Amino acid sequence: MSISPITKAIGKHGEWKQKLTTAIANGANDLSPEQIEPDNLCEFGRWLEGLTLAEKKSDHFQKVKALHANFHKEAAKIVRLIKCGKKREATQCMELKGSFTTTSSQLTIAMMNWKKELDK
């Protein structure tokens, strides 16, 4: 049985927290905000774009699509902060109530809810 695209995406997006935490700790990284910000370059973003028009009309799609785009913007923002030497501001984004963490949590919940609906 193959892993669903949503399940894979939850794991992959979870990995970003570790990548960004490491980048903040190191004060540098090889990540490019221009490569991170577009939400259609990752595997999940390409999967979302490939859905049928009927699938794209669902409330779950609309919510996940918007949150996914915001997730990529938040991740790119952190990389920009790191590149500008703003380690404290980047760290704040990653804190419990930080913008990245909040967006990431909302996206994960929305993806899990969508997966539950698809699994019915």
PAZAPA-4460 file (N, C-alpha, C; in steps of 0.05 Angstrom, whole numbers, plus 32768, in hexadecimal, padded with zeros to 4 digits):
% residues 120
    n_x    n_y    n_z   ca_x   ca_y   ca_z    c_x    c_y    c_z   seq   type   mol
   8011   7FE8   8000   8000   8000   8000   8012   8019   8000     1      M     A
   800C   802B   7FEF   801D   8043   7FED   8012   8058   8001     2      S     A
   8025   806A   8009   801E   807F   801B   800F   8095   800C     3      I     A
   7FFA   80A0   8017   7FEB   80B4   8009   7FFB   80CE   8007     4      S     A
   7FF6   80DE   7FF2   8004   80F7   7FEF   8001   8109   8007     5      P     A
   7FEA   8108   8014   7FE6   8119   802C   7FF8   8110   8043     6      I     A
   7FF8   80F6   8047   8009   80EB   805D   8026   80F2   8058     7      T     A
   8030   80EE   803F   804B   80F5   8038   8051   8113   803E     8      K     A
   803E   8123   8036   8041   8140   8039   8043   8148   8057     9      A     A
   8033   813B   8067   8034   8141   8084   8051   813C   808E    10      I     A
   805C   8126   8086   8078   811F   808E   808C   8132   8083    11      G     A
   808A   8138   8069   809D   814A   805C   809C   8166   8068    12      K     A
   8084   8170   806C   8082   818B   8077   808B   818B   8094    13      H     A
   8089   8175   80A2   8094   8173   80BD   80B2   8175   80BD    14      G     A
   80BF   816A   80A8   80DC   816B   80A6   80E6   8188   80A3    15      E     A
   80D5   819A   8099   80DE   81B6   8096   80E4   81C3   80B0    16      W     A
   80D5   81BB   80C5   80DB   81C7   80DF   80F8   81C1   80E7    17      K     A
   8101   81A9   80E3   811C   81A1   80EA   8130   81B0   80D8    18      Q     A
   812B   81B1   80BE   813D   81BF   80AC   8140   81DC   80B4    19      K     A
   812A   81E9   80BA   812B   8205   80C1   8138   820A   80DD    20      L     A
   8133   81F8   80F0   813F   81FA   810A   815E   81F7   8107    21      T     A
   8166   81E4   80F7   8183   81E1   80F2   818F   81F9   80E5    22      T     A
   8181   8204   80D1   818B   821C   80C3   818D   8234   80D6    23      A     A
   817A   8237   80E8   817C   824D   80FB   8194   8249   810E    24      I     A
   8197   8230   8118   81AD   822A   812A   81C8   822F   811D    25      A     A
   81CA   8228   8103   81E3   822C   80F4   81E7   8249   80EB    26      N     A
   81D1   8258   80EA   81D3   8273   80E1   81D7   8275   80C3    27      G     A
   81D5   825F   80B5   81D8   825E   8098   81CC   8245   808E    28      A     A
   81C7   8245   8074   81BC   822D   8067   81C0   822F   8049    29      N     A
   81B9   8219   803C   81BA   8219   801F   819F   821B   8013    30      D     A
   818B   8222   8023   8170   8225   801A   816C   8240   800D    31      L     A
   815C   8241   7FF8   8156   8259   7FEA   8139   8260   7FEE    32      S     A
   8133   8279   7FF8   8117   8280   7FFC   8107   827F   7FE2    33      P     A
   8115   8285   7FCC   8108   8285   7FB2   80FF   8269   7FA9    34      E     A
   810E   8255   7FB3   8107   8239   7FAD   80F2   822F   7FC0    35      Q     A
   80F1   8239   7FD8   80DF   8230   7FED   80C3   823C   7FEA    36      I     A
   80C2   8256   7FE4   80A8   8264   7FE5   8093   825A   7FD2    37      E     A
   8099   8253   7FB9   8083   8249   7FA8   8078   822F   7FB3    38      P     A
   805D   822E   7FB5   8051   8216   7FC1   804B   8200   7FAD    39      D     A
   8053   8203   7F94   804E   81EF   7F80   8067   81E0   7F77    40      N     A
   807D   81E4   7F85   8096   81D7   7F7D   809B   81BD   7F8D    41      L     A
   808F   81BA   7FA4   8093   81A2   7FB4   8080   818C   7FA9    42      C     A
   8085   8174   7FB2   8075   815D   7FA8   8058   8161   7FAF    43      E     A
   8052   816A   7FC7   8036   816E   7FCF   8029   8184   7FBE    44      F     A
   8037   819A   7FBA   802C   81B0   7FAA   8026   81A7   7F8D    45      G     A
   8037   8196   7F82   8032   818C   7F67   801A   8179   7F67    46      R     A
   8017   8169   7F7D   8000   8157   7F7F   7FE6   8168   7F81    47      W     A
   7FE7   817D   7F91   7FCF   818F   7F93   7FC7   819A   7F78    48      L     A
   7FDB   81A3   7F69   7FD6   81AF   7F4E   7FCA   819A   7F3B    49      E     A
   7FD1   8181   7F3F   7FC8   816C   7F2D   7FAD   8160   7F32    50      G     A
   7FA0   816A   7F48   7F85   8160   7F4E   7F71   816A   7F39    51      L     A
   7F5B   815B   7F37   7F46   8163   7F24   7F38   817C   7F2E    52      T     A
   7F2A   8189   7F1B   7F1B   81A1   7F22   7F06   819B   7F38    53      L     A
   7EFA   8184   7F36   7EE6   817D   7F4B   7EF3   817A   7F66    54      A     A
   7F0B   816E   7F67   7F19   816B   7F80   7F22   8186   7F8C    55      E     A
   7F29   8198   7F7A   7F31   81B2   7F82   7F1B   81C4   7F8D    56      K     A
   7F02   81BB   7F89   7EEB   81CA   7F93   7EE5   81C4   7FB0    57      K     A
   7EF1   81AF   7FBB   7EEB   81A7   7FD6   7EF6   81BC   7FEA    58      S     A
   7EE8   81BE   8001   7EF0   81D0   8016   7F0C   81C8   8020    59      D     A
   7F11   81AE   8022   7F2B   81A5   802C   7F41   81AF   801A    60      H     A
   7F3D   81AC   8000   7F52   81B5   7FED   7F57   81D3   7FF1    61      F     A
   7F42   81E2   7FF1   7F45   8200   7FF3   7F55   8207   800D    62      Q     A
   7F4E   81FB   8023   7F5C   8201   803C   7F79   81F8   803C    63      K     A
   7F7E   81E0   8033   7F99   81D5   8032   7FAA   81E5   801E    64      V     A
   7F9F   81EC   8008   7FAE   81FB   7FF3   7FB7   8216   7FFF    65      K     A
   7FA5   8224   800C   7FAC   823E   8018   7FC1   823B   802E    66      A     A
   7FBD   8228   8040   7FD0   8224   8056   7FEB   821B   804B    67      L     A
   7FEB   820A   8037   8004   8200   802B   8014   8218   801F    68      H     A
   8006   822A   8011   8013   8241   8006   801F   8252   801D    69      A     A
   8010   8256   8033   801A   8265   8049   8031   8258   8057    70      N     A
   8031   823D   8059   8047   822E   8064   8061   8234   8055    71      F     A
   805F   8234   803A   8077   8239   802A   8081   8256   802E    72      H     A
   806E   8269   8030   8075   8285   8035   8083   8288   8050    73      K     A
   8079   827B   8064   8085   827C   807F   80A1   8270   807F    74      E     A
   80A4   8259   8072   80BF   824C   8071   80D3   825E   8062    75      A     A
   80CA   826A   804C   80DC   827D   803D   80E3   8295   804E    76      A     A
   80CF   829F   805D   80D4   82B6   806F   80EA   82B0   8083    77      K     A
   80EA   8298   808E   80FE   8290   80A2   811A   828F   8094    78      I     A
   811B   8285   807D   8135   8283   806E   813F   82A0   8068    79      V     A
   812D   82B1   8061   8135   82CD   805C   8140   82DA   8076    80      R     A
   8133   82D5   808C   813C   82DF   80A6   8158   82D5   80AD    81      L     A
   815C   82BB   80A8   8176   82AF   80AE   818B   82BC   809C    82      I     A
   8185   82BF   8083   8199   82CB   8070   819F   82E8   8078    83      K     A
   818D   82F6   8085   8192   8311   808E   819E   8312   80AA    84      C     A
   81A4   82FB   80B5   81B0   82FB   80D0   819C   8300   80E6    85      G     A
   8183   82FD   80E1   816E   8302   80F5   8165   82E7   8102    86      K     A
   8178   82DC   8110   8174   82C2   811D   815E   82C2   8132    87      K     A
   815C   82D8   8142   8148   82DA   8156   812C   82DA   814A    88      R     A
   8128   82EA   8135   810E   82EC   8127   8107   82D1   811A    89      E     A
   811A   82C4   810F   8116   82A9   8102   810D   8295   8118    90      A     A
   811A   8296   812F   8114   8284   8145   80F7   828A   814F    91      T     A
   80F0   82A3   8150   80D5   82AA   8159   80BF   829E   8147    92      Q     A
   80C5   829C   812D   80B2   8290   811A   80AE   8272   8120    93      C     A
   80C3   8266   812B   80C2   8249   8130   80B7   8242   814C    94      M     A
   80B3   8256   815D   80A9   8251   8178   808D   8247   8177    95      E     A
   8083   823E   818E   8068   8231   8190   8052   8243   8184    96      L     A
   8052   825C   8189   803E   826E   817E   8049   827E   8166    97      K     A
   805F   8276   815C   806C   8284   8145   805C   827F   812B    98      G     A
   8061   8290   8118   8051   828F   80FF   8056   8275   80EF    99      S     A
   806E   826B   80EE   8073   8252   80E0   8066   823B   80EE   100      F     A
   806A   8239   8108   805F   8223   8117   8040   8223   8116   101      T     A
   8034   823A   8118   8017   823C   8117   800D   8233   80FB   102      T     A
   8019   823D   80E6   8011   8235   80CB   8016   8217   80C7   103      T     A
   802D   820D   80CF   8033   81F1   80CC   801E   81DF   80DA   104      S     A
   8017   81E7   80F2   8003   81D7   8102   7FE8   81D8   80F4   105      S     A
   7FE0   81EF   80EB   7FC6   81F2   80DD   7FC6   81E1   80C4   106      Q     A
   7FDC   81E1   80B5   7FDE   81D1   809C   7FDC   81B4   80A2   107      L     A
   7FEA   81AB   80B7   7FEA   818E   80BE   7FCE   8186   80C6   108      T     A
   7FC0   8195   80D6   7FA5   818F   80DE   7F93   818D   80C5   109      I     A
   7F95   81A1   80B4   7F84   81A2   809C   7F89   818A   808A   110      A     A
   7FA3   8182   8087   7FA9   816B   8076   7F9F   8151   8083   111      M     A
   7FA1   814F   809E   7F97   8137   80AB   7F78   8135   80A8   112      M     A
   7F6A   814C   80AB   7F4D   814C   80A7   7F45   8144   808B   113      N     A
   7F54   814E   8077   7F4F   8147   805B   7F54   8129   8057   114      W     A
   7F69   811F   8062   7F6F   8102   805F   7F59   80F1   806B   115      K     A
   7F50   80F9   8082   7F39   80EA   808F   7F21   80E9   807D   116      K     A
   7F1B   8100   8070   7F04   8101   805E   7F09   80EF   8046   117      E     A
   7F21   80EF   803B   7F27   80DF   8023   7F27   80C1   802A   118      L     A
   7F2E   80BA   8043   7F30   809E   804B   7F15   8092   8051   119      D     A
   7F00   80A2   8052   7EE4   8098   8058   7EDA   8086   8043   120      K     A
***
